[in-house]
Amino acid sequence: MSSVLKWFTKDSIIYPVVAIIMGLLLGAVVMLIGGYNPITAYGALVEKVFGNTYNIGETLREMTPLIMTGLAFAFASRAGLFNIGAEGQFIVGMTASAFVGIKLTGLPMIIHAPLALIAGALAGGLWAAIAGYLKAARGVNEVITSIMMNWVALYLGNLVVRQFMLMPGENRSEEIQPSASIAIGWLSELMSNSRVHWGTLIAILAAVVFYVFMWKTKQGFELRAVGHNHHAAEYAGMKVNRNIVKAMFISGILAGLGGAFQILGVFGYQTILQGSPGTGFDGIAVALIGMNHPFGVILGAFLFGGLTYGSAGMSFAADVPPELIRIVIGSIIFFIAAQGIVRWVLKPFYAKRKKEKVL
C-alpha cells in the first residue's frame, strides 16, 4: 500500500495532471476562437457526467472498456512491447463471448456468464499471443502484426456473426441468453436504469491484480526486466521469448475481457461492424494519460470516458461540436507525450521550491 501511495505523491504524477490542465485550457482557447463559451461548455460537460444517477452510471459504463484496453496496452508496455492490437483483441473478445452467450443454452447464470467471460478473455489472449509468438520466434515487429490483425479480427468477427449468429432480417446477431448477462438489475434500477454491470468491478479488480502481479511477483519482475533490457534479462537467465509471448497473452486477455463486457453487460448482441469501434485505440490514449500504471489507467479512463460521454451535454447545452472534445483529448495526449513542454512550464515552480529548500 505504501508503494501505491508513493506513486500518487511522487513528482511524476504532476506531469499528467499539468498536461490535463493544459489540454483543457487549449480546448478553451479553441472554443473561444470558434465563438463558443468554454465556461458554459465545461459546465455542461460536468453536469452531463455528474448531473444525476443515470449519467453517473452511464459514465461508469463508458469508462469500463477503456480501463480494460488501457490496462492491455500498459501491461504490454511494461514488458517492452507496443501492443497496438488491443482493438482486434477487443473485437474477438466480443465475438467469442457473444457466441457462447447465444449458442449455449440451459445453463444457470452462475456458470453461463463466467463461461462467456472466459471465452472472450481467452479469445483476446490467444489472438494477441500470435503477435507475441511471431515477435519471439521470428523477430517480427509486434506493431506491424497487431495492426494487420486488427483488420483480420474485424472481418472475422463479422463473418462469424453472419454465418452462425445472425438475426434474420437484421444487421446484428441474435440476443444473448439472459443467463449470460452480467448486467446488475437492482443497481440499474437504483441508478435510473443506466447500463451498469459487473464488468466495472472486474475492471477495477483487474487493475489491482495487474499491480500485484507486475510489482509483487517474480514473474512480474521478469516481465519488467525484459521490458527494460532484454539482453540483460537474457544474460541473467530469464527466458525472454517466453516472457514476450506471456506478456502479449495477458495483454490480450485484458482487451478481450473489455469486449466481453460490452456484449454481456451493455448491448446483449453483436452488430455487423462497418468499421473498428475504436475502443482499443482509445485505450492507448488512456494508458498514456495514466503513465502506464494500472491505477493511473483507471483515472485516465474516468477522464476519457467522462469527456466522451459528457460531450453530448456540451453539444446540447452549449452547441459545442463533439469534435472539440477530441481536440481536448488530443491536446492532453500531446502534452503528456511532449513532457519537455510541461517541464518548461513547471520549471519556475521547481526553481522556486529548490530556492526555498536552500534557504
Salt bridges, closest charged atoms under 4 A:
ASP11 OD2 - ARG353 NH2 3.51
GLU58 OE1 - ARG61 NH2 2.68
GLU58 OE1 - ARG195 NH2 2.90
GLU62 OE1 - ARG61 NH1 3.25
GLU142 OE1 - LYS135 NZ 3.24
GLU175 OE2 - ARG172 NH2 3.42
ASP282 OD1 - ARG326 NH1 3.42
